[in-house]
């Protein structure tokens, strides 16, 4: 008969790191201000540096979308430019037919991590 492998014993179990809990934006607070405070608290930088970080992030996303490039933040989602074709619409007040011009718009598709976090 073959011997069974000996079980390993561990003297101390490694504790799992607690997951960070982020607070939702408080009622009556601007989301941008809240995100700036979160950046400041998380990195220990000044309020001015956190604000500049937010401006740089938003500016980079905006300039990429202007060039018809998509911006993918893995785990969060993807921003992309979508084209809308010209179509006939109606004026809701008068019911008159109106021609709506072709235009571009921004679409956001949520990533898997974001989707899973909302389902729970």
Buried (B, 14 or more C-beta within 10 A) or exposed (E): EEEEEEEEEEEEEEEEEEEEEEEEBEEEEEEEBBBBBBBBEEEEBEEEBBBBBBEEEEEEBEEBBEEEEEBEEEEEBBBBBEEEEEEEEEEEEEEEEEEEEEEEEEEEEEBEEBEEEEEE
